[in-house]
Amino acid sequence: MTPRLLFIIKANLDLNSQNDICIWSACLMGFYGLLRPGNFLHSGKYVEHRDIQICDVHYHRNGYVIELQWTKTVQFRERKLNIVLPYIVGHPLCPASAIKELLHFHFKRGAKEDAPLLCNLSYQMFISRINSILISNDIKQHITGHSFRRGGATWCLRIGMSDSMIKDIGMWKSDAYLRYTEVDLSRKFDIVQSFGTSLPT
């Protein structure tokens, strides 16, 4: 997943539709939070206290914080992990704006705080819709849930984010995140060029 693909996905969604604002929010949660698909999408049946609920979303002056009650590494509620979704004012890929709109939809229909944040959106529904959009735009790249985690981590690396911060955001306990990242050719050229210019003459 890349910012370019996110722009294409957004352009093909109806953000006045609750279903589509759920899909868009899921895209940005996965990308910004470097999330595994199981962290924010259920596999077919919603599980209370495991899947994200409205009450897990907390307002912060800089955006929203989502508390994950269950992850691959936290399965017995021994601790909570926070996903930070900041306001990026005026930016079309602002994650906090998407969450704000989603919450507006929920409150408008009187949803309870223990209702699922992403409604009935399952992993299969999400991936099917995303790939359908890409195919309709002649993009042959097949997307999976891990594509958002991998794409977000790759972008973090590209902008020079520290290894420790990438691991913290993506909740990696080891250097396993390196398997997810891809350094583009221009970045590789920059790195190897700096290597060459550092050599003594």
C-alpha positions as CSV (number, residue, x, y, z in Angstrom):
1,M,0.0,0.0,0.0
2,T,1.3,3.5,-0.9
3,P,-0.1,7.0,-0.6
4,R,-0.9,7.0,-4.3
5,L,-3.1,3.9,-3.9
6,L,-4.8,5.5,-0.9
7,F,-5.7,8.5,-3.1
8,I,-7.2,6.2,-5.7
9,I,-9.1,4.3,-3.1
10,K,-10.5,7.4,-1.6
11,A,-11.6,8.8,-4.9
12,N,-13.7,5.7,-5.5
13,L,-15.5,5.7,-2.2
14,D,-18.7,7.5,-1.2
15,L,-17.7,9.1,2.1
16,N,-21.4,10.0,2.7
17,S,-22.0,6.3,3.0
18,Q,-21.4,4.7,6.4
19,N,-20.1,1.6,4.8
20,D,-17.5,3.5,2.8
21,I,-16.4,5.7,5.7
22,C,-15.8,2.5,7.6
23,I,-13.7,1.2,4.7
24,W,-11.8,4.5,4.5
25,S,-11.2,4.6,8.3
26,A,-9.9,1.0,8.2
27,C,-7.5,1.9,5.4
28,L,-6.0,4.8,7.4
29,M,-6.0,2.9,10.7
30,G,-4.0,0.0,9.0
31,F,-1.6,2.4,7.2
32,Y,-0.9,4.9,10.0
33,G,-1.0,2.3,12.8
34,L,1.1,-0.3,10.9
35,L,-1.6,-2.8,12.0
36,R,-2.0,-6.5,11.4
37,P,-5.4,-7.1,9.8
38,G,-6.5,-9.0,12.8
39,N,-6.0,-5.9,14.9
40,F,-8.7,-3.9,13.3
41,L,-10.9,-6.3,11.2
42,H,-12.8,-9.3,12.3
43,S,-12.7,-12.5,10.3
44,G,-16.4,-13.0,9.9
45,K,-17.9,-12.8,13.4
46,Y,-17.6,-9.8,15.7
47,V,-16.1,-10.7,19.1
48,E,-16.9,-8.3,22.0
49,H,-13.9,-7.1,24.0
50,R,-11.6,-8.3,21.3
51,D,-12.6,-6.2,18.2
52,I,-12.5,-2.4,18.4
53,Q,-15.5,-0.8,19.9
54,I,-16.6,2.9,19.8
55,C,-15.6,3.2,23.5
56,D,-12.0,2.3,22.5
57,V,-11.7,5.6,20.7
58,H,-10.5,8.5,22.8
59,Y,-10.2,12.2,21.7
60,H,-6.9,13.9,22.0
61,R,-6.1,17.5,21.2
62,N,-3.8,16.2,18.4
63,G,-6.3,13.7,17.0
64,Y,-7.6,10.3,18.3
65,V,-6.2,7.4,20.3
66,I,-7.5,3.9,19.7
67,E,-7.0,1.4,22.5
68,L,-6.4,-2.1,21.2
69,Q,-7.7,-4.7,23.7
70,W,-6.3,-7.7,21.8
71,T,-3.3,-8.2,19.5
72,K,-1.1,-11.1,18.3
73,T,1.2,-10.3,21.3
74,V,-1.5,-9.2,23.8
75,Q,-4.2,-11.8,24.1
76,F,-5.1,-11.8,27.8
77,R,-5.8,-8.1,28.3
78,E,-2.6,-7.8,30.4
79,R,-1.9,-4.4,28.8
80,K,-3.4,-2.0,26.3
81,L,-1.8,-0.8,23.2
82,N,-2.5,2.7,21.8
83,I,-2.9,3.5,18.1
84,V,-2.3,7.2,17.5
85,L,-4.2,8.8,14.6
86,P,-3.3,12.5,14.3
87,Y,-5.0,15.5,12.7
88,I,-3.1,16.5,9.6
89,V,-5.1,19.7,8.8
90,G,-6.2,20.0,5.2
91,H,-4.6,16.8,4.1
92,P,-6.8,14.3,2.1
93,L,-5.2,11.4,4.0
94,C,-5.9,12.8,7.5
95,P,-6.7,9.8,9.7
96,A,-8.3,11.8,12.5
97,S,-10.8,13.4,10.1
98,A,-11.9,10.0,8.9
99,I,-12.4,8.8,12.5
100,K,-14.3,12.0,13.3
101,E,-16.7,11.4,10.4
102,L,-17.1,7.8,11.4
103,L,-18.0,8.7,15.0
104,H,-20.4,11.3,13.6
105,F,-22.2,8.5,11.7
106,H,-22.4,6.4,14.8
107,F,-23.7,9.1,17.1
108,K,-26.2,10.3,14.5
109,R,-27.9,6.8,14.5
110,G,-27.6,6.5,18.3
111,A,-25.1,3.7,18.4
112,K,-24.1,2.4,21.9
113,E,-20.5,2.8,23.1
114,D,-19.9,-0.9,23.0
115,A,-20.9,-1.1,19.3
116,P,-18.2,-2.2,16.8
117,L,-16.3,0.9,15.5
118,L,-16.2,-0.4,12.0
119,C,-19.8,-1.7,12.0
120,N,-20.1,-5.1,10.4
121,L,-16.9,-4.7,8.2
122,S,-15.1,-8.0,8.0
123,Y,-11.7,-8.7,6.6
124,Q,-13.2,-10.4,3.6
125,M,-15.5,-7.5,2.8
126,F,-12.8,-5.0,3.2
127,I,-10.2,-6.7,1.0
128,S,-12.8,-7.5,-1.6
129,R,-13.8,-3.9,-1.9
130,I,-10.3,-2.5,-2.0
131,N,-9.2,-5.0,-4.7
132,S,-12.3,-4.3,-6.7
133,I,-11.5,-0.6,-6.7
134,L,-7.9,-1.2,-7.8
135,I,-9.0,-3.6,-10.6
136,S,-11.5,-1.0,-11.9
137,N,-8.6,1.5,-12.1
138,D,-6.4,-1.0,-14.1
139,I,-4.1,-1.6,-11.1
140,K,-3.1,-5.2,-11.0
141,Q,-1.5,-5.1,-7.6
142,H,-3.3,-7.6,-5.2
143,I,-3.9,-6.2,-1.8
144,T,-4.0,-8.2,1.5
145,G,-4.6,-6.9,5.0
146,H,-0.8,-7.0,5.6
147,S,-0.3,-4.6,2.7
148,F,-1.3,-1.7,4.9
149,R,1.1,-2.7,7.6
150,R,3.9,-3.3,5.1
151,G,3.2,0.0,3.2
152,G,3.0,2.1,6.4
153,A,6.3,0.6,7.6
154,T,8.0,1.2,4.3
155,W,6.8,4.8,4.2
156,C,8.2,5.3,7.8
157,L,11.5,4.0,6.7
158,R,11.5,6.2,3.6
159,I,11.0,9.4,5.6
160,G,13.8,8.5,7.9
161,M,11.9,7.4,11.0
162,S,14.1,5.6,13.5
163,D,14.0,1.8,13.8
164,S,12.9,2.0,17.4
165,M,10.0,4.2,16.6
166,I,8.8,2.0,13.7
167,K,9.0,-1.0,16.0
168,D,7.0,0.9,18.7
169,I,4.3,2.1,16.3
170,G,3.9,-1.4,14.7
171,M,4.2,-3.2,18.0
172,W,7.2,-5.4,16.8
173,K,9.2,-6.9,19.6
174,S,12.1,-7.8,17.3
175,D,13.5,-6.7,14.0
176,A,10.8,-8.7,12.1
177,Y,9.5,-5.4,10.7
178,L,12.5,-5.4,8.3
179,R,10.7,-8.2,6.4
180,Y,7.8,-5.9,5.7
181,T,9.7,-2.9,4.4
182,E,10.8,-2.1,0.9
183,V,13.4,0.6,0.1
184,D,12.7,2.1,-3.3
185,L,15.5,2.5,-5.9
186,S,15.9,6.2,-5.5
187,R,16.3,5.8,-1.8
188,K,18.9,3.0,-2.4
189,F,20.8,5.2,-4.8
190,D,20.8,8.0,-2.2
191,I,22.1,5.6,0.5
192,V,24.8,4.0,-1.7
193,Q,25.8,7.4,-3.0
194,S,26.3,8.8,0.5
195,F,28.4,5.6,1.2
196,G,30.5,6.4,-1.9
197,T,31.0,10.1,-1.1
198,S,32.1,9.2,2.4
199,L,35.1,7.2,1.2
200,P,38.5,8.9,1.4
201,T,40.0,10.1,-1.8
